[in-house]
């Protein structure tokens, strides 16, 4: 069984910062790709940032230069440091993980989501 636990969301003023965390757990599982997606009310879920087990990163153009994704492989945890936040960053942020079971079964896993609100 795989579990993802997200934390770090909240209310922040424009220009402020937040740091999101997502801890993945699963006995014997390998977590390869990890990332963050977000969904604003009435809009589709979009990729924000992804990172591989080798620390290769990819960012949406709208957050490049402001957000930084990182991971701690020993803790199976992925982070998203969000700086210079804008009102348009307001959304529910979801952690996403590609996990491989001890028997080689590959699946996608999603966190419960954490609300990020940027408003003055």
N, CA, C and O atoms as a Tinker XYZ file with bonds, in Angstrom:
   480  protein
     1  N      0.840000   -1.183000    0.000000    73     2
     2  CA     0.000000    0.000000    0.000000    64     1     3
     3  C      0.881000    1.241000    0.000000    63     2     4     5
     4  O      1.892000    1.298000    0.700000    81     3
     5  N      0.483000    2.240000   -0.798000    73     3     6
     6  CA     1.201000    3.501000   -0.904000    64     5     7
     7  C      0.345000    4.613000   -0.321000    63     6     8     9
     8  O     -0.851000    4.704000   -0.599000    81     7
     9  N      0.966000    5.449000    0.485000    73     7    10
    10  CA     0.292000    6.597000    1.064000    64     9    11
    11  C      1.100000    7.854000    0.800000    63    10    12    13
    12  O      2.328000    7.839000    0.894000    81    11
    13  N      0.409000    8.954000    0.466000    73    11    14
    14  CA     1.024000   10.253000    0.276000    64    13    15
    15  C      0.403000   11.231000    1.257000    63    14    16    17
    16  O     -0.820000   11.348000    1.330000    81    15
    17  N      1.234000   11.931000    2.006000    73    15    18
    18  CA     0.762000   12.893000    2.987000    64    17    19
    19  C      1.327000   14.260000    2.646000    63    18    20    21
    20  O      2.540000   14.462000    2.677000    81    19
    21  N      0.441000   15.205000    2.316000    73    19    22
    22  CA     0.833000   16.556000    1.946000    64    21    23
    23  C      0.692000   17.503000    3.134000    63    22    24    25
    24  O     -0.133000   17.290000    4.022000    81    23
    25  N      1.512000   18.552000    3.131000    73    23    26
    26  CA     1.418000   19.591000    4.144000    64    25    27
    27  C      2.032000   20.874000    3.611000    63    26    28    29
    28  O      2.762000   20.852000    2.620000    81    27
    29  N      1.738000   21.997000    4.267000    73    27    30
    30  CA     2.380000   23.259000    3.951000    64    29    31
    31  C      1.514000   24.304000    3.280000    63    30    32    33
    32  O      1.964000   25.434000    3.092000    81    31
    33  N      0.295000   23.971000    2.915000    73    31    34
    34  CA    -0.579000   24.939000    2.284000    64    33    35
    35  C     -1.066000   25.979000    3.278000    63    34    36    37
    36  O     -0.891000   25.830000    4.487000    81    35
    37  N     -1.682000   27.038000    2.752000    73    35    38
    38  CA    -2.199000   28.081000    3.610000    64    37    39
    39  C     -2.500000   29.353000    2.858000    63    38    40    41
    40  O     -2.507000   29.382000    1.628000    81    39
    41  N     -2.752000   30.414000    3.622000    73    39    42
    42  CA    -3.051000   31.734000    3.080000    64    41    43
    43  C     -1.814000   32.614000    3.168000    63    42    44    45
    44  O     -1.177000   32.697000    4.218000    81    43
    45  N     -1.476000   33.273000    2.062000    73    43    46
    46  CA    -0.299000   34.134000    2.023000    64    45    47
    47  C     -0.595000   35.352000    1.155000    63    46    48    49
    48  O     -1.394000   35.274000    0.221000    81    47
    49  N      0.046000   36.472000    1.462000    73    47    50
    50  CA    -0.120000   37.689000    0.676000    64    49    51
    51  C      0.689000   37.621000   -0.615000    63    50    52    53
    52  O      1.686000   36.901000   -0.674000    81    51
    53  N      0.282000   38.356000   -1.651000    73    51    54
    54  CA     1.087000   38.411000   -2.873000    64    53    55
    55  C      2.529000   38.800000   -2.570000    63    54    56    57
    56  O      2.792000   39.712000   -1.786000    81    55
    57  N      3.458000   38.092000   -3.208000    73    55    58
    58  CA     4.873000   38.310000   -2.962000    64    57    59
    59  C      5.442000   37.442000   -1.858000    63    58    60    61
    60  O      6.657000   37.399000   -1.666000    81    59
    61  N      4.583000   36.751000   -1.134000    73    59    62
    62  CA     5.017000   35.898000   -0.050000    64    61    63
    63  C      5.490000   34.543000   -0.517000    63    62    64    65
    64  O      5.570000   34.274000   -1.715000    81    63
    65  N      5.807000   33.685000    0.453000    73    63    66
    66  CA     6.360000   32.364000    0.159000    64    65    67
    67  C      5.671000   31.278000    0.966000    63    66    68    69
    68  O      5.174000   31.521000    2.066000    81    67
    69  N      5.648000   30.082000    0.408000    73    67    70
    70  CA     5.173000   28.887000    1.080000    64    69    71
    71  C      6.039000   27.717000    0.646000    63    70    72    73
    72  O      6.618000   27.727000   -0.440000    81    71
    73  N      6.121000   26.710000    1.505000    73    71    74
    74  CA     6.842000   25.492000    1.171000    64    73    75
    75  C      5.935000   24.292000    1.390000    63    74    76    77
    76  O      5.467000   24.052000    2.503000    81    75
    77  N      5.689000   23.541000    0.326000    73    75    78
    78  CA     4.865000   22.353000    0.390000    64    77    79
    79  C      5.742000   21.113000    0.541000    63    78    80    81
    80  O      6.847000   21.050000    0.003000    81    79
    81  N      5.236000   20.134000    1.275000    73    79    82
    82  CA     5.927000   18.870000    1.446000    64    81    83
    83  C      4.984000   17.722000    1.143000    63    82    84    85
    84  O      3.781000   17.820000    1.384000    81    83
    85  N      5.523000   16.640000    0.618000    73    83    86
    86  CA     4.747000   15.435000    0.349000    64    85    87
    87  C      5.621000   14.232000    0.665000    63    86    88    89
    88  O      6.648000   14.010000    0.024000    81    87
    89  N      5.205000   13.460000    1.657000    73    87    90
    90  CA     5.941000   12.273000    2.075000    64    89    91
    91  C      5.244000   11.029000    1.548000    63    90    92    93
    92  O      4.066000   10.805000    1.825000    81    91
    93  N      5.969000   10.228000    0.792000    73    91    94
    94  CA     5.449000    8.980000    0.243000    64    93    95
    95  C      5.931000    7.810000    1.077000    63    94    96    97
    96  O      7.077000    7.790000    1.527000    81    95
    97  N      5.058000    6.837000    1.283000    73    95    98
    98  CA     5.435000    5.648000    2.035000    64    97    99
    99  C      4.822000    4.415000    1.381000    63    98   100   101
   100  O      3.722000    4.468000    0.832000    81    99
   101  N      5.540000    3.322000    1.450000    73    99   102
   102  CA     5.091000    2.061000    0.882000    64   101   103
   103  C      6.208000    1.044000    0.985000    63   102   104   105
   104  O      7.266000    1.221000    0.381000    81   103
   105  N      5.987000   -0.007000    1.735000    73   103   106
   106  CA     7.037000   -0.981000    2.005000    64   105   107
   107  C      7.509000   -1.645000    0.713000    63   106   108   109
   108  O      6.726000   -2.272000    0.000000    81   107
   109  N      8.789000   -1.497000    0.427000    73   107   110
   110  CA     9.383000   -2.118000   -0.740000    64   109   111
   111  C      9.187000   -1.368000   -2.043000    63   110   112   113
   112  O      9.686000   -1.811000   -3.078000    81   111
   113  N      8.480000   -0.251000   -2.030000    73   111   114
   114  CA     8.211000    0.511000   -3.244000    64   113   115
   115  C      9.374000    1.421000   -3.603000    63   114   116   117
   116  O     10.091000    1.914000   -2.732000    81   115
   117  N      9.545000    1.634000   -4.901000    73   115   118
   118  CA    10.474000    2.623000   -5.419000    64   117   119
   119  C      9.676000    3.767000   -6.025000    63   118   120   121
   120  O      8.765000    3.550000   -6.824000    81   119
   121  N     10.024000    4.976000   -5.641000    73   119   122
   122  CA     9.322000    6.158000   -6.133000    64   121   123
   123  C     10.227000    6.895000   -7.110000    63   122   124   125
   124  O     11.200000    7.536000   -6.714000    81   123
   125  N      9.893000    6.794000   -8.376000    73   123   126
   126  CA    10.735000    7.344000   -9.440000    64   125   127
   127  C     10.395000    8.809000   -9.706000    63   126   128   129
   128  O     11.063000    9.702000   -9.185000    81   127
   129  N      9.379000    9.058000  -10.500000    73   127   130
   130  CA     8.964000   10.421000  -10.753000    64   129   131
   131  C      8.100000   10.958000   -9.626000    63   130   132   133
   132  O      7.205000   10.265000   -9.143000    81   131
   133  N      8.360000   12.179000   -9.210000    73   131   134
   134  CA     7.558000   12.861000   -8.204000    64   133   135
   135  C      7.286000   14.271000   -8.710000    63   134   136   137
   136  O      8.092000   14.836000   -9.450000    81   135
   137  N      6.158000   14.835000   -8.312000    73   135   138
   138  CA     5.864000   16.170000   -8.792000    64   137   139
   139  C      4.660000   16.793000   -8.127000    63   138   140   141
   140  O      4.017000   16.204000   -7.259000    81   139
   141  N      4.377000   18.016000   -8.569000    73   139   142
   142  CA     3.261000   18.789000   -8.051000    64   141   143
   143  C      2.382000   19.259000   -9.201000    63   142   144   145
   144  O      2.877000   19.728000  -10.225000    81   143
   145  N      1.088000   19.130000   -9.022000    73   143   146
   146  CA     0.085000   19.621000   -9.943000    64   145   147
   147  C     -0.865000   20.525000   -9.173000    63   146   148   149
   148  O     -0.963000   20.431000   -7.949000    81   147
   149  N     -1.567000   21.403000   -9.888000    73   147   150
   150  CA    -2.517000   22.278000   -9.215000    64   149   151
   151  C     -3.781000   22.427000  -10.040000    63   150   152   153
   152  O     -3.771000   22.294000  -11.264000    81   151
   153  N     -4.869000   22.706000   -9.340000    73   151   154
   154  CA    -6.165000   22.873000   -9.979000    64   153   155
   155  C     -6.916000   24.015000   -9.309000    63   154   156   157
   156  O     -7.227000   23.956000   -8.119000    81   155
   157  N     -7.204000   25.058000  -10.091000    73   155   158
   158  CA    -7.994000   26.181000   -9.623000    64   157   159
   159  C     -9.471000   25.883000   -9.884000    63   158   160   161
   160  O     -9.788000   25.067000  -10.749000    81   159
   161  N    -10.381000   26.536000   -9.146000    73   159   162
   162  CA   -11.809000   26.295000   -9.355000    64   161   163
   163  C    -12.224000   26.512000  -10.801000    63   162   164   165
   164  O    -11.911000   27.545000  -11.394000    81   163
   165  N    -12.932000   25.536000  -11.371000    73   163   166
   166  CA   -13.417000   25.641000  -12.733000    64   165   167
   167  C    -12.379000   25.416000  -13.812000    63   166   168   169
   168  O    -12.677000   25.591000  -14.994000    81   167
   169  N    -11.159000   25.030000  -13.436000    73   167   170
   170  CA   -10.095000   24.818000  -14.401000    64   169   171
   171  C     -9.552000   23.398000  -14.305000    63   170   172   173
   172  O     -9.806000   22.690000  -13.331000    81   171
   173  N     -8.802000   22.992000  -15.327000    73   171   174
   174  CA    -8.210000   21.668000  -15.351000    64   173   175
   175  C     -6.995000   21.598000  -14.440000    63   174   176   177
   176  O     -6.434000   22.620000  -14.044000    81   175
   177  N     -6.600000   20.374000  -14.116000    73   175   178
   178  CA    -5.412000   20.160000  -13.312000    64   177   179
   179  C     -4.169000   20.249000  -14.200000    63   178   180   181
   180  O     -4.067000   19.546000  -15.206000    81   179
   181  N     -3.228000   21.115000  -13.824000    73   179   182
   182  CA    -2.033000   21.361000  -14.629000    64   181   183
   183  C     -0.771000   21.002000  -13.869000    63   182   184   185
   184  O     -0.721000   21.089000  -12.642000    81   183
   185  N      0.250000   20.597000  -14.616000    73   183   186
   186  CA     1.549000   20.313000  -14.033000    64   185   187
   187  C      2.208000   21.602000  -13.587000    63   186   188   189
   188  O      2.194000   22.598000  -14.309000    81   187
   189  N      2.783000   21.582000  -12.400000    73   187   190
   190  CA     3.535000   22.710000  -11.877000    64   189   191
   191  C      5.033000   22.439000  -11.975000    63   190   192   193
   192  O      5.782000   23.243000  -12.531000    81   191
   193  N      5.462000   21.306000  -11.434000    73   191   194
   194  CA     6.870000   20.938000  -11.450000    64   193   195
   195  C      7.007000   19.445000  -11.224000    63   194   196   197
   196  O      6.207000   18.846000  -10.504000    81   195
   197  N      8.021000   18.840000  -11.836000    73   195   198
   198  CA     8.310000   17.427000  -11.643000    64   197   199
   199  C      9.794000   17.239000  -11.400000    63   198   200   201
   200  O     10.612000   18.085000  -11.763000    81   199
   201  N     10.132000   16.111000  -10.778000    73   199   202
   202  CA    11.527000   15.790000  -10.504000    64   201   203
   203  C     11.703000   14.282000  -10.524000    63   202   204   205
   204  O     10.870000   13.548000   -9.993000    81   203
   205  N     12.788000   13.818000  -11.137000    73   203   206
   206  CA    13.085000   12.394000  -11.203000    64   205   207
   207  C     13.942000   11.984000  -10.017000    63   206   208   209
   208  O     14.403000   12.825000   -9.245000    81   207
   209  N     14.149000   10.671000   -9.883000    73   207   210
   210  CA    15.009000   10.172000   -8.815000    64   209   211
   211  C     16.446000   10.639000   -8.985000    63   210   212   213
   212  O     17.207000   10.668000   -8.019000    81   211
   213  N     16.823000   11.005000  -10.207000    73   211   214
   214  CA    18.138000   11.547000  -10.482000    64   213   215
   215  C     18.203000   13.059000  -10.389000    63   214   216   217
   216  O     19.209000   13.662000  -10.765000    81   215
   217  N     17.127000   13.685000   -9.884000    73   215   218
   218  CA    17.053000   15.125000   -9.627000    64   217   219
   219  C     16.928000   15.969000  -10.895000    63   218   220   221
   220  O     17.234000   17.161000  -10.871000    81   219
   221  N     16.488000   15.373000  -11.989000    73   219   222
   222  CA    16.140000   16.152000  -13.173000    64   221   223
   223  C     14.803000   16.838000  -12.934000    63   222   224   225
   224  O     13.851000   16.201000  -12.482000    81   223
   225  N     14.722000   18.134000  -13.234000    73   223   226
   226  CA    13.520000   18.913000  -12.944000    64   225   227
   227  C     12.885000   19.480000  -14.198000    63   226   228   229
   228  O     13.541000   19.664000  -15.223000    81   227
   229  N     11.589000   19.753000  -14.092000    73   227   230
   230  CA    10.832000   20.382000  -15.156000    64   229   231
   231  C      9.785000   21.285000  -14.516000    63   230   232   233
   232  O      9.152000   20.906000  -13.531000    81   231
   233  N      9.600000   22.491000  -15.082000    73   231   234
   234  CA     8.678000   23.461000  -14.515000    64   233   235
   235  C      7.728000   24.000000  -15.568000    63   234   236   237
   236  O      8.080000   24.117000  -16.742000    81   235
   237  N      6.517000   24.326000  -15.130000    73   235   238
   238  CA     5.607000   25.077000  -15.976000    64   237   239
   239  C      6.181000   26.473000  -16.191000    63   238   240   241
   240  O      6.813000   27.032000  -15.295000    81   239
   241  N      5.960000   27.035000  -17.377000    73   239   242
   242  CA     6.493000   28.357000  -17.681000    64   241   243
   243  C      6.011000   29.418000  -16.690000    63   242   244   245
   244  O      6.739000   30.364000  -16.389000    81   243
   245  N      4.799000   29.263000  -16.189000    73   243   246
   246  CA     4.214000   30.256000  -15.310000    64   245   247
   247  C      4.885000   30.337000  -13.942000    63   246   248   249
   248  O      4.720000   31.331000  -13.235000    81   247
   249  N      5.640000   29.303000  -13.559000    73   247   250
   250  CA     6.273000   29.288000  -12.244000    64   249   251
   251  C      7.789000   29.276000  -12.317000    63   250   252   253
   252  O      8.452000   29.415000  -11.289000    81   251
   253  N      8.345000   29.115000  -13.490000    73   251   254
   254  CA     9.792000   29.031000  -13.651000    64   253   255
   255  C     10.465000   30.299000  -13.125000    63   254   256   257
   256  O     10.069000   31.412000  -13.469000    81   255
   257  N     11.477000   30.116000  -12.293000    73   255   258
   258  CA    12.172000   31.226000  -11.678000    64   257   259
   259  C     11.617000   31.623000  -10.326000    63   258   260   261
   260  O     12.276000   32.337000   -9.569000    81   259
   261  N     10.400000   31.164000  -10.010000    73   259   262
   262  CA     9.781000   31.491000   -8.728000    64   261   263
   263  C      9.660000   30.269000   -7.817000    63   262   264   265
   264  O      9.802000   30.379000   -6.599000    81   263
   265  N      9.398000   29.106000   -8.413000    73   263   266
   266  CA     9.214000   27.875000   -7.649000    64   265   267
   267  C     10.438000   26.979000   -7.813000    63   266   268   269
   268  O     11.103000   27.001000   -8.849000    81   267
   269  N     10.725000   26.196000   -6.783000    73   267   270
   270  CA    11.818000   25.238000   -6.824000    64   269   271
   271  C     11.343000   23.906000   -6.261000    63   270   272   273
   272  O     10.856000   23.838000   -5.132000    81   271
   273  N     11.489000   22.843000   -7.058000    73   271   274
   274  CA    11.133000   21.507000   -6.602000    64   273   275
   275  C     12.402000   20.765000   -6.198000    63   274   276   277
   276  O     13.444000   20.909000   -6.837000    81   275
   277  N     12.309000   19.976000   -5.141000    73   275   278
   278  CA    13.436000   19.187000   -4.674000    64   277   279
   279  C     12.913000   17.917000   -4.030000    63   278   280   281
   280  O     11.714000   17.797000   -3.778000    81   279
   281  N     13.801000   16.967000   -3.761000    73   279   282
   282  CA    13.382000   15.718000   -3.122000    64   281   283
   283  C     14.486000   15.172000   -2.241000    63   282   284   285
   284  O     15.671000   15.416000   -2.470000    81   283
   285  N     14.075000   14.435000   -1.236000    73   283   286
   286  CA    14.969000   13.722000   -0.351000    64   285   287
   287  C     14.663000   12.248000   -0.549000    63   286   288   289
   288  O     13.673000   11.742000   -0.021000    81   287
   289  N     15.499000   11.561000   -1.298000    73   287   290
   290  CA    15.238000   10.163000   -1.623000    64   289   291
   291  C     15.263000    9.261000   -0.388000    63   290   292   293
   292  O     14.535000    8.270000   -0.332000    81   291
   293  N     16.088000    9.596000    0.594000    73   291   294
   294  CA    16.154000    8.801000    1.814000    64   293   295
   295  C     14.844000    8.855000    2.587000    63   294   296   297
   296  O     14.483000    7.896000    3.270000    81   295
   297  N     14.128000    9.982000    2.482000    73   295   298
   298  CA    12.868000   10.158000    3.185000    64   297   299
   299  C     11.656000    9.980000    2.280000    63   298   300   301
   300  O     10.519000   10.074000    2.742000    81   299
   301  N     11.888000    9.721000    0.989000    73   299   302
   302  CA    10.801000    9.614000    0.005000    64   301   303
   303  C      9.876000   10.823000    0.074000    63   302   304   305
   304  O      8.652000   10.686000    0.063000    81   303
   305  N     10.469000   11.995000    0.145000    73   303   306
   306  CA     9.721000   13.231000    0.293000    64   305   307
   307  C     10.076000   14.207000   -0.819000    63   306   308   309
   308  O     11.246000   14.378000   -1.160000    81   307
   309  N      9.052000   14.847000   -1.384000    73   307   310
   310  CA     9.241000   15.867000   -2.401000    64   309   311
   311  C      8.748000   17.197000   -1.849000    63   310   312   313
   312  O      7.751000   17.247000   -1.128000    81   311
   313  N      9.452000   18.276000   -2.194000    73   311   314
   314  CA     9.140000   19.604000   -1.693000    64   313   315
   315  C      8.884000   20.556000   -2.851000    63   314   316   317
   316  O      9.365000   20.346000   -3.964000    81   315
   317  N      8.124000   21.598000   -2.573000    73   315   318
   318  CA     7.932000   22.681000   -3.527000    64   317   319
   319  C      8.061000   24.004000   -2.787000    63   318   320   321
   320  O      7.177000   24.393000   -2.023000    81   319
   321  N      9.173000   24.688000   -3.023000    73   319   322
   322  CA     9.382000   26.017000   -2.465000    64   321   323
   323  C      8.781000   27.038000   -3.417000    63   322   324   325
   324  O      9.191000   27.129000   -4.574000    81   323
   325  N      7.813000   27.802000   -2.938000    73   323   326
   326  CA     7.097000   28.764000   -3.767000    64   325   327
   327  C      7.404000   30.176000   -3.269000    63   326   328   329
   328  O      7.041000   30.540000   -2.151000    81   327
   329  N      8.070000   30.961000   -4.100000    73   327   330
   330  CA     8.413000   32.339000   -3.780000    64   329   331
   331  C      7.698000   33.291000   -4.733000    63   330   332   333
   332  O      7.200000   32.885000   -5.783000    81   331
   333  N      7.658000   34.558000   -4.348000    73   331   334
   334  CA     7.025000   35.593000   -5.169000    64   333   335
   335  C      5.641000   35.177000   -5.638000    63   334   336   337
   336  O      5.310000   35.292000   -6.818000    81   335
   337  N      4.845000   34.697000   -4.710000    73   335   338
   338  CA     3.534000   34.162000   -5.049000    64   337   339
   339  C      2.601000   35.241000   -5.592000    63   338   340   341
   340  O      2.629000   36.391000   -5.155000    81   339
   341  N      1.777000   34.837000   -6.554000    73   339   342
   342  CA     0.820000   35.709000   -7.210000    64   341   343
   343  C     -0.593000   35.192000   -6.975000    63   342   344   345
   344  O     -0.773000   34.004000   -6.709000    81   343
   345  N     -1.604000   36.061000   -7.066000    73   343   346
   346  CA    -2.983000   35.601000   -6.905000    64   345   347
   347  C     -3.348000   34.461000   -7.843000    63   346   348   349
   348  O     -4.130000   33.588000   -7.467000    81   347
   349  N     -2.800000   34.446000   -9.054000    73   347   350
   350  CA    -3.097000   33.378000  -10.000000    64   349   351
   351  C     -2.493000   32.038000   -9.613000    63   350   352   353
   352  O     -2.785000   31.026000  -10.250000    81   351
   353  N     -1.650000   32.011000   -8.575000    73   351   354
   354  CA    -1.136000   30.755000   -8.054000    64   353   355
   355  C     -2.138000   30.063000   -7.140000    63   354   356   357
   356  O     -1.930000   28.914000   -6.749000    81   355
   357  N     -3.215000   30.746000   -6.799000    73   355   358
   358  CA    -4.236000   30.180000   -5.919000    64   357   359
   359  C     -4.844000   28.929000   -6.547000    63   358   360   361
   360  O     -5.349000   28.971000   -7.669000    81   359
   361  N     -4.791000   27.821000   -5.817000    73   359   362
   362  CA    -5.289000   26.543000   -6.320000    64   361   363
   363  C     -5.135000   25.491000   -5.232000    63   362   364   365
   364  O     -4.514000   25.730000   -4.196000    81   363
   365  N     -5.711000   24.327000   -5.488000    73   363   366
   366  CA    -5.412000   23.155000   -4.686000    64   365   367
   367  C     -4.210000   22.466000   -5.318000    63   366   368   369
   368  O     -4.228000   22.146000   -6.506000    81   367
   369  N     -3.183000   22.241000   -4.539000    73   367   370
   370  CA    -1.950000   21.629000   -5.027000    64   369   371
   371  C     -1.924000   20.154000   -4.652000    63   370   372   373
   372  O     -2.124000   19.789000   -3.494000    81   371
   373  N     -1.673000   19.314000   -5.652000    73   371   374
   374  CA    -1.668000   17.874000   -5.471000    64   373   375
   375  C     -0.281000   17.294000   -5.708000    63   374   376   377
   376  O      0.376000   17.605000   -6.702000    81   375
   377  N      0.143000   16.462000   -4.801000    73   375   378
   378  CA     1.370000   15.697000   -4.980000    64   377   379
   379  C      1.090000   14.502000   -5.882000    63   378   380   381
   380  O      0.049000   13.858000   -5.756000    81   379
   381  N      2.014000   14.204000   -6.789000    73   379   382
   382  CA     1.882000   13.071000   -7.695000    64   381   383
   383  C      3.171000   12.255000   -7.680000    63   382   384   385
   384  O      4.271000   12.802000   -7.748000    81   383
   385  N      3.011000   10.934000   -7.589000    73   383   386
   386  CA     4.162000   10.042000   -7.507000    64   385   387
   387  C      3.955000    8.846000   -8.418000    63   386   388   389
   388  O      2.863000    8.280000   -8.468000    81   387
   389  N      4.996000    8.461000   -9.137000    73   387   390
   390  CA     5.009000    7.210000   -9.887000    64   389   391
   391  C      5.732000    6.181000   -9.023000    63   390   392   393
   392  O      6.923000    6.319000   -8.742000    81   391
   393  N      5.003000    5.153000   -8.608000    73   391   394
   394  CA     5.560000    4.144000   -7.733000    64   393   395
   395  C      5.639000    2.788000   -8.404000    63   394   396   397
   396  O      4.776000    2.428000   -9.205000    81   395
   397  N      6.684000    2.036000   -8.069000    73   395   398
   398  CA     6.876000    0.684000   -8.574000    64   397   399
   399  C      6.926000   -0.265000   -7.387000    63   398   400   401
   400  O      7.745000   -0.091000   -6.484000    81   399
   401  N      6.054000   -1.268000   -7.385000    73   399   402
   402  CA     5.966000   -2.211000   -6.285000    64   401   403
   403  C      7.149000   -3.170000   -6.302000    63   402   404   405
   404  O      7.882000   -3.228000   -7.289000    81   403
   405  N      7.346000   -3.931000   -5.212000    73   403   406
   406  CA     8.421000   -4.939000   -5.198000    64   405   407
   407  C      8.289000   -5.973000   -6.304000    63   406   408   409
   408  O      9.264000   -6.638000   -6.652000    81   407
   409  N      7.075000   -6.116000   -6.866000    73   407   410
   410  CA     6.847000   -7.087000   -7.940000    64   409   411
   411  C      6.881000   -6.447000   -9.321000    63   410   412   413
   412  O      6.549000   -7.099000  -10.311000    81   411
   413  N      7.275000   -5.190000   -9.399000    73   411   414
   414  CA     7.435000   -4.518000  -10.677000    64   413   415
   415  C      6.189000   -3.875000  -11.235000    63   414   416   417
   416  O      6.167000   -3.515000  -12.412000    81   415
   417  N      5.149000   -3.718000  -10.436000    73   415   418
   418  CA     3.915000   -3.096000  -10.885000    64   417   419
   419  C      4.021000   -1.583000  -10.746000    63   418   420   421
   420  O      4.322000   -1.074000   -9.666000    81   419
   421  N      3.775000   -0.872000  -11.833000    73   419   422
   422  CA     3.878000    0.583000  -11.873000    64   421   423
   423  C      2.496000    1.228000  -11.798000    63   422   424   425
   424  O      1.588000    0.841000  -12.533000    81   423
   425  N      2.337000    2.204000  -10.916000    73   423   426
   426  CA     1.078000    2.916000  -10.770000    64   425   427
   427  C      1.313000    4.383000  -10.440000    63   426   428   429
   428  O      2.372000    4.765000   -9.941000    81   427
   429  N      0.300000    5.193000  -10.731000    73   427   430
   430  CA     0.290000    6.597000  -10.343000    64   429   431
   431  C     -0.428000    6.749000   -9.009000    63   430   432   433
   432  O     -1.429000    6.081000   -8.747000    81   431
   433  N      0.096000    7.634000   -8.172000    73   431   434
   434  CA    -0.510000    7.890000   -6.881000    64   433   435
   435  C     -0.651000    9.389000   -6.682000    63   434   436   437
   436  O      0.230000   10.162000   -7.061000    81   435
   437  N     -1.771000    9.798000   -6.082000    73   435   438
   438  CA    -2.074000   11.205000   -5.858000    64   437   439
   439  C     -2.288000   11.496000   -4.380000    63   438   440   441
   440  O     -2.888000   10.698000   -3.660000    81   439
   441  N     -1.792000   12.644000   -3.937000    73   439   442
   442  CA    -2.047000   13.102000   -2.590000    64   441   443
   443  C     -3.452000   13.651000   -2.451000    63   442   444   445
   444  O     -4.190000   13.756000   -3.430000    81   443
   445  N     -3.818000   14.002000   -1.221000    73   443   446
   446  CA    -5.176000   14.470000   -0.959000    64   445   447
   447  C     -5.402000   15.914000   -1.390000    63   446   448   449
   448  O     -6.547000   16.355000   -1.479000    81   447
   449  N     -4.344000   16.647000   -1.655000    73   447   450
   450  CA    -4.437000   18.044000   -2.045000    64   449   451
   451  C     -4.319000   18.975000   -0.853000    63   450   452   453
   452  O     -4.800000   18.673000    0.239000    81   451
   453  N     -3.674000   20.112000   -1.076000    73   451   454
   454  CA    -3.555000   21.133000   -0.040000    64   453   455
   455  C     -3.845000   22.496000   -0.663000    63   454   456   457
   456  O     -3.342000   22.815000   -1.740000    81   455
   457  N     -4.655000   23.291000    0.020000    73   455   458
   458  CA    -5.104000   24.578000   -0.516000    64   457   459
   459  C     -4.029000   25.639000   -0.350000    63   458   460   461
   460  O     -3.485000   25.820000    0.740000    81   459
   461  N     -3.725000   26.340000   -1.439000    73   459   462
   462  CA    -2.849000   27.500000   -1.419000    64   461   463
   463  C     -3.654000   28.704000   -1.897000    63   462   464   465
   464  O     -4.162000   28.716000   -3.018000    81   463
   465  N     -3.765000   29.709000   -1.045000    73   463   466
   466  CA    -4.516000   30.912000   -1.378000    64   465   467
   467  C     -3.608000   32.125000   -1.275000    63   466   468   469
   468  O     -3.017000   32.377000   -0.225000    81   467
   469  N     -3.496000   32.875000   -2.364000    73   467   470
   470  CA    -2.672000   34.077000   -2.420000    64   469   471
   471  C     -3.605000   35.272000   -2.566000    63   470   472   473
   472  O     -4.212000   35.469000   -3.619000    81   471
   473  N     -3.716000   36.057000   -1.519000    73   471   474
   474  CA    -4.662000   37.169000   -1.512000    64   473   475
   475  C     -4.236000   38.216000   -0.496000    63   474   476   477
   476  O     -3.655000   37.892000    0.540000    81   475
   477  N     -4.531000   39.478000   -0.803000    73   475   478
   478  CA    -4.275000   40.564000    0.119000    64   477   479
   479  C     -5.527000   40.945000    0.897000    63   478   480
   480  O     -5.486000   41.854000    1.726000    81   479
